[in-house]
Amino acid sequence: MKNLWNKFDADQYQDDLLALRVYSSRLVGQEPNLVLHGGGNTSVKAPFTDIFGEIHDAIYIKGSGWNLDTIEATGFAPVKLDSLIKLSRLKSLSDSDMVVAQRAAMLDQRAPNPSVEAILHAIIPFSFVDHTHADAVVTLSNTPNGEEILRSIYGDKVLIVPYVMPGFALAKKVSNLTRTTDWSKLHGIILMKHGIFSFSNDAKESYERMIDLVSDAELVLKERPNLGESHGEVSLLEIAKLRSAVSKSANIPMIAAFNGLPFNYEFASQKDVVSIACRGPLTPDHVIRTKRIPMITDMDISNSVERYRSDYIKYFERHASSELQQLDPAPRWAVWRDIGTVVFGRTQKEIKVVSDIVDHTIQAIQDAERLGGCVTLAERDIFDVEYWELEQAKLHAGKEDLMFSGQVVLVTGGFSGIGRACVKKFSENGANVVTIDKDPNIISLYKKSTVVAVVGDVTVEDDVTNVIHAAIQRFGGIDVLVNNIGIFPKSAHIEEIDNEQWQSSMNINLNSAMCVIKKTTPYLRHGWHPAIVIVGSKNVAAPGRGAATYSVAKAGLTQLGRIAALELASDSIRVNMVHPNSVFDTGFWTDDVISDRAAHYGISVAEYRSMNLLGIEITSNDVASVVLALSGPQFSRTTGAQISVDGGTDRTI
Ligand code: ZN
C-alpha cells in the first residue's frame, strides 16, 4: 500500500494539530482499500479554548455523516476527553444514552454528532488515532486461522480483539483488555472481522503505522490468479425485468446497474458462488448499504426475487424484537449466475457506494477462500448492526426523497426549448434522465451523473436503439418517455409546399415518434408507473393557414398518442398529450419565424406574442411543469388526455 505522506504539504500544518489531522485523515480516506464511503474514523487529542478563554482537554473526533476523503476541520466534533473516559468506566450504557452523553460532552454544539467509536478513541492514550476497515486485514481476520495468521505477521506490536458490536460494548472490551497493557509497545489494534486501529503521538507515525500494518497483511494475499477476458452478457430486457421485480419487492422504484466485466463475470460463474457470495459482509457496517447477503438470481427472475424476499422476512423474524420495524425485503445487489453482478439503489450515489463495496467484497471473499475459506460474522451479529439505530441514522441523514427518485425518464430533443426544460425539471425532481439530440453540444450541456446525453437523430432507427440501450445500461429501465422532438417548418400554403420540407416534417414530427414509442414500449412495460407524454401543438385543434406541413404531422402524432393510450392501457402505460402554443423561448421561434407567423395572421409581432386569452407569455418551463405532472402520481388515473398549455384560445375552448 502506497504511503501518500508528503512532507511539503504536511509541514504547512505543523503548528495546528487539527489541520494536520484533517490532512492525514484525507490521506487515509483517499485509499479505497482502507475505507469506503464513510467507513473508518480518525481523531486527535488537542486543547480546546472556550468562549471564556478557558482551555479544556479535548478530543476532536470525526463527526457522523462526514467522509474521510473530503473531511474538513468542521467535520470533527470537539468533545471533553475526561467525560468520554468516565463513560468508558460505566458498567453499561445504552446506545441512545451514549449519543446523548457524547453530545452533552461536546464543546461546540454546532459540531456534528461524534462517531460511535468516540469512547474507544478517547481511551487510546495517544494524540493521533486512525481507524480503518482495511480490506487486507479484514480479509485475513475473516479466515478460519485468521487470528493465528495475524499474530504471525504482527507479533506483539498489535493487540487482537475478538469481534464485539461497535460502540460502547467495543470500547468497554478494549478498556478491559488493556488494563495492564504497555501501550508504548503497541502500533495498533486489530478488531477481528471489523477493522484496524493505529495510533501515535505523531500524525505521520500514526498514518505510517496504518500503511505498514496493512501492507504486511497485503503481502500475505498478494498471489491473485489472473483474470480471463470473458464478459458476461444478458439481454437488456432481462435487466429491465430484474429492476422491475426488485423495485416491486422494495415497493419503491430503484435503478439497477449491471456489471458483466471479467472480474464480476468470473465471480458469478464460479461453481460454488451461491455458497461463497452469501457468507455476509466484509465488515459489519457495510450491511446497511448491501444487506447481509446478495440475491442469487438465474433466468427465473421473479422466483429469485420472491425467494430473496421470503428469506429476508424469515431472517428478520428470527432475530427481531417486537419494537423493530422490518426494512424492505429487496436486495441491494445480486449475483446473476454465469453472467455478472447487479447493484440496486435509489440514486446514482447509492449505486456507486454499493458497487464499490461489492467489488471490494468479491475480492476479499476470493482472497479469503484461497486462505482456507471465508468465515464472516454470524447472522445475528450482522442483524444487530443492520438494525442498530445508530447505523440506520447514517442512512437517513440528509436524504430527501423526491417525486421521481429512482425513476428513469427518456426525453427526446433535450438540447433546447421544451426538451431541455423537461430534462432540467425531471432531474431536479430526482429522476435519472436520458436524452437524445442531434446537437453534439448536448454532451457538454449536462454535467450531472444523473443525466445521460446521447448525440443522435430520432429519425434514424439505430440512433433510437442507442439511446434506449444507454438508458438500460446506465439505469436498468425506462419509466417515462417524453416524446418532445419537433420542428416548425417555414410557412407555406398547400400549393406552395416543398415536398422535401413536407417529408422532413413528417419524419421528425411524426415518424420518429412512432419509432421511439414502438421501441420503448417493451421496456416501459417493466417500468415503474410507466407513462408516455407527447408534446403536440395547439395547431392540432386550431390549425392556421400556411402551417399544413407542421399541423398535419402534429395531428398525426396526436392520433398516434390516442391509439397508444388505447393499446397500452392494459399494460398500465398511460399516454397523454400536451398542446403548447407560442412558446417563444424554444429553438424554432427565431425572430424570422415569429414575424413570418405574425404576417400570416396580419398582426404585429407584439400582438402575436400575447395572442392568448390570459394574455400571458408561455415558457418552456411552463410546458415542462405540465409534462412532469402528467408523468407523476397526480395524473395516475388519466390516460388519453390532451392538455392545452397555450394561455387559452377561443378557437379551442
Ligand atoms: Zn469501524
Residues whose N, C-alpha, C, O or C-beta is under 5 A from the ligand:
A	BS01	ZN	G195
